[in-house]
Amino acid sequence: MLNRIPKILRNRYVALTAAFLLYISFIDTHDVITQHRHRQKLKQIAAEKAYLEQRIEAARLRTEELTANKASLEKFAREQYRMKRDNEEIFVILHE
C-alpha cells in the first residue's frame, strides 16, 4: 500500500507542509478568499471616502461663498427656501 503513494509524499515534513499550506489557504479564518473579499471592500470604502471628501470640499466652498457674499446668500435663500421680501409674490414653475 505504501508503494502506491509517491515517495515525496511519504516524507512526513513534505506532507505536514502540504497540509499546513492547505489549511492556511482554504480552511483558516484568514484564508485567500476572505482576504480577497476584504481587499474588494477596502477598495470600495476608499472610493466612497474620496467621493465624500470631494462633496465635503464642495460644501465647504459653497459655505465660504455664501458667508462672504450677501447677494449670493440672498439668491440661495430665494431659490432653495423660496423666501421673499415684503410686498413681493413668488411664482413657482414646475417642469415635468
ABEGO torsion letter per residue (X at the ends): XAAABBAAAABAAAAAAAAAAAAAAAABAABAAAAAAAAAAAAAAAAAAAAAAAAAAAAAAAAAAAAABAAAAAAAAAAAAGBBBBGBBBBBBBBX
